[in-house]
Amino acid sequence: MPVIQTVPTTLYKYFPPERISVLENLEIRFSRPSEFNDAFDTHYLVPTSQGSPAIRERMRLKNKIGIFCLTERADNHLMWVHYAQNHTGFVLGFNASASFFRENNRVLGKVNYLNHPKVFGEAGVNVCFYKSDKWEYEQEWRCVRSFDVSESRVVGIEPSLISQIILGSQMEPWQITRIVQYADAYEMVHVQFFRSFPSHKSWTFENKRKVMSVCSKCSGDGYLTEDDP
């Protein structure tokens, strides 16, 4: 099991614009480690005494495991670039205290960053919580569980699981409209909207609270926005 950590109130996930389907279908995916851009994800060393059987178990685990990646920060410039298509995408904030992250044998934990792979004598989900320190800027948390071969890795979520929506500074207006429409359709009145803005004085990005609504004067084909008082 991962080391027990104080879980933040909100955990975030960055999405490119084409993943607006997450809001349309209210579904997220637990991915295999082999699908990530880190070639060493979920790789660990096995005791020499265990030999080939332990190596085979490591390979089986990487095929069974499913990971939903999250982060502590919603204003990380590099994350916006790498995972939200250069600020044209969006970020969803999830209620980290929700039962979703602990039911159905799911384990939520913070990633530990090391300069060398750890040695594990047993293939279990805990190996997923160790990565190279080259990725430390991501400040990653993971929700992990094992899946059967025939089991779908696409999982439905309740609208209440989403607590924040942060719109990228370069997001297209028509894509923002789609997001506002889905939030309205699912009656996400609890969701806080933010817009990411660059601060040229500090080379940082700031998330400013906004009030977003579907435009009633354009047959719902646009959106209205104003600063949250």
C-alpha positions as MATLAB code, in Angstrom:
seq = 'MPVIQTVPTTLYKYFPPERISVLENLEIRFSRPSEFNDAFDTHYLVPTSQGSPAIRERMRLKNKIGIFCLTERADNHLMWVHYAQNHTGFVLGFNASASFFRENNRVLGKVNYLNHPKVFGEAGVNVCFYKSDKWEYEQEWRCVRSFDVSESRVVGIEPSLISQIILGSQMEPWQITRIVQYADAYEMVHVQFFRSFPSHKSWTFENKRKVMSVCSKCSGDGYLTEDDP';
ca = [
       0.000    0.000    0.000;
       1.182    3.588   -0.641;
       2.388    5.657    2.291;
      -0.604    7.318    4.001;
      -0.787   10.979    3.005;
      -3.177   13.809    3.797;
      -5.434   13.905    0.753;
      -6.094   17.368   -0.721;
      -9.693   18.561   -0.877;
      -9.502   18.653   -4.683;
      -7.402   16.650   -7.123;
      -7.102   17.705  -10.743;
      -6.752   16.165  -14.179;
      -5.629   17.985  -17.325;
      -7.371   17.177  -20.610;
      -6.826   18.144  -24.270;
      -9.884   19.770  -25.922;
     -11.026   16.576  -27.674;
     -11.585   14.977  -24.268;
     -14.659   17.115  -23.640;
     -16.339   13.738  -24.129;
     -15.496   13.086  -20.464;
     -18.153   15.663  -19.566;
     -20.518   14.586  -22.315;
     -20.540   10.922  -21.268;
     -19.493   11.316  -17.605;
     -16.893    8.581  -18.015;
     -13.207    8.365  -17.129;
     -10.656    5.668  -17.986;
      -8.190    3.695  -15.901;
      -5.219    3.292  -18.253;
      -2.551    0.615  -18.461;
       0.967    1.738  -17.465;
       2.170    0.864  -20.983;
      -0.065    3.621  -22.393;
       1.741    6.397  -20.511;
       4.612    8.522  -21.827;
       6.939    7.280  -19.080;
       8.720    4.166  -20.387;
       9.503    3.107  -16.809;
       6.015    3.487  -15.350;
       5.251    0.730  -12.812;
       8.688   -0.776  -13.402;
      10.470   -2.058  -10.317;
      13.347   -4.373   -9.484;
      12.790   -7.902   -8.196;
      15.024   -9.755   -5.722;
      17.699  -11.767   -7.510;
      16.639  -14.844   -5.572;
      13.154  -14.749   -7.128;
      14.423  -14.730  -10.720;
      12.214  -15.245  -13.788;
       8.928  -16.044  -11.987;
       8.974  -12.623  -10.311;
       9.743  -10.936  -13.625;
       6.763  -12.684  -15.229;
       4.544  -11.542  -12.355;
       5.736   -7.985  -12.968;
       4.671   -8.265  -16.625;
       1.257   -9.691  -15.681;
       0.695   -6.895  -13.182;
       1.385   -4.208  -15.780;
      -1.331   -5.756  -17.978;
      -3.880   -5.988  -15.148;
      -3.369   -2.666  -13.439;
      -5.469    0.397  -14.226;
      -4.406    3.924  -13.252;
      -6.355    7.184  -13.144;
      -3.752    9.962  -12.905;
      -4.383   13.199  -11.009;
      -2.368   16.108   -9.639;
      -2.421   18.542   -6.724;
      -2.057   21.644   -8.901;
      -4.389   23.264  -11.435;
      -1.997   26.077  -12.408;
       1.062   24.140  -13.583;
       2.349   25.666  -16.826;
       4.146   22.496  -17.949;
       1.077   20.371  -17.269;
      -1.040   22.748  -19.342;
       1.455   22.392  -22.187;
       2.001   18.626  -22.008;
      -1.474   17.329  -21.121;
      -3.918   20.086  -22.124;
      -2.556   20.713  -25.614;
      -0.712   23.947  -24.929;
      -3.475   25.638  -22.893;
      -6.228   24.834  -25.448;
      -7.741   22.164  -23.187;
      -9.250   22.189  -19.721;
      -8.824   20.853  -16.197;
     -11.382   19.048  -14.069;
     -11.225   19.235  -10.295;
     -12.507   16.139   -8.500;
     -13.810   15.873   -4.949;
     -10.976   13.801   -3.483;
     -12.993   12.801   -0.400;
     -15.679   11.093   -2.514;
     -16.184    7.355   -2.008;
     -15.475    6.836   -5.729;
     -11.731    6.849   -5.044;
     -11.936    4.046   -2.478;
     -14.775    1.768   -3.611;
     -14.439   -1.339   -5.808;
     -10.939   -2.029   -4.435;
      -9.587    1.320   -5.658;
      -6.559    2.761   -3.892;
      -5.830    6.494   -3.885;
      -2.272    7.558   -3.106;
       0.431   10.108   -3.713;
       3.306    9.286   -6.046;
       6.763    9.065   -4.468;
       9.639   10.280   -6.656;
      12.990    8.472   -6.503;
      16.281    8.563   -8.390;
      16.378    4.770   -8.739;
      13.747    2.001   -8.995;
      12.726    0.248   -5.777;
      12.975   -3.477   -5.143;
       9.662   -5.270   -4.511;
       9.300   -8.923   -3.612;
       5.605   -9.007   -4.460;
       3.655   -7.712   -7.468;
       0.921   -5.430   -6.093;
      -0.711   -2.075   -6.768;
       1.740   -0.361   -4.400;
       4.455   -0.487   -7.091;
       2.458    2.071   -9.110;
       3.173    4.810   -6.581;
       6.908    5.141   -7.337;
       8.319    7.077  -10.282;
      11.537    8.710  -11.402;
      12.252   12.095   -9.843;
      12.351   13.519  -13.388;
       8.531   13.634  -13.116;
       8.389   15.357   -9.757;
       7.004   18.584  -11.261;
       3.711   16.767  -11.882;
       2.936   16.392   -8.135;
       0.922   13.335   -9.071;
      -1.687   11.333   -7.191;
      -3.079    8.080   -8.540;
      -6.250    6.071   -8.177;
      -5.339    2.455   -8.895;
      -7.013   -0.941   -9.105;
      -6.620   -4.290  -10.872;
      -8.867   -5.230  -13.803;
      -9.822   -8.581  -15.274;
      -8.833   -9.103  -18.894;
     -12.426   -8.830  -20.142;
     -13.368   -5.956  -17.811;
     -13.907   -2.466  -19.233;
     -11.499    0.186  -17.972;
     -14.013    2.927  -18.755;
     -15.868    3.859  -15.577;
     -18.943    6.048  -15.160;
     -18.894    8.939  -12.689;
     -21.569   10.992  -10.962;
     -21.796   14.735  -11.760;
     -21.205   15.442   -8.057;
     -17.667   14.015   -8.329;
     -16.635   17.078  -10.371;
     -16.214   20.187   -8.226;
     -14.251   22.517  -10.525;
     -13.823   23.193  -14.247;
     -10.825   25.291  -15.308;
     -10.826   26.524  -18.906;
      -7.493   26.888  -20.699;
      -6.315   30.375  -21.662;
      -6.253   29.373  -25.358;
      -9.444   27.333  -25.451;
     -11.730   27.877  -28.434;
     -15.049   29.631  -27.629;
     -17.152   26.889  -29.236;
     -15.461   24.296  -27.019;
     -16.134   26.392  -23.929;
     -19.764   26.514  -25.044;
     -19.912   22.714  -25.146;
     -18.544   22.455  -21.618;
     -21.043   25.001  -20.289;
     -23.852   23.167  -22.083;
     -22.922   19.825  -20.500;
     -22.605   21.376  -17.047;
     -26.057   22.887  -17.517;
     -27.568   19.659  -18.882;
     -26.315   17.644  -15.897;
     -27.386   20.389  -13.475;
     -23.876   20.862  -12.096;
     -24.891   23.920  -10.096;
     -22.271   23.022   -7.481;
     -19.363   23.276   -9.935;
     -17.012   26.251   -9.708;
     -15.784   27.607  -13.040;
     -12.356   29.179  -13.502;
     -10.454   30.612  -16.464;
      -6.692   30.264  -16.672;
      -4.842   33.526  -17.397;
      -1.109   34.136  -17.960;
       0.638   36.584  -15.657;
       3.431   38.075  -17.739;
       4.906   39.820  -14.691;
       5.635   36.550  -12.952;
       5.708   33.907  -15.760;
       2.906   32.042  -14.009;
      -0.722   31.165  -14.709;
      -3.588   32.176  -12.460;
      -7.062   30.646  -12.266;
      -9.734   33.344  -11.942;
     -13.213   32.436  -10.721;
     -15.967   32.953  -13.311;
     -19.729   32.618  -13.439;
     -20.621   30.692  -16.616;
     -24.062   30.117  -18.114;
     -25.720   29.106  -21.374;
     -26.715   32.112  -23.495;
     -30.514   32.230  -23.726;
     -30.423   34.889  -26.477;
     -28.612   32.668  -28.976;
     -30.687   29.496  -28.665;
     -28.116   27.967  -26.343;
     -25.358   28.075  -28.978;
     -23.143   30.360  -26.910;
     -22.199   31.112  -23.328;
     -22.156   34.047  -20.949;
     -19.330   34.748  -18.551;
     -18.665   37.252  -15.823;
     -16.288   37.609  -12.899;
     -17.465   35.944   -9.731;
     -18.244   38.783   -7.285;
];
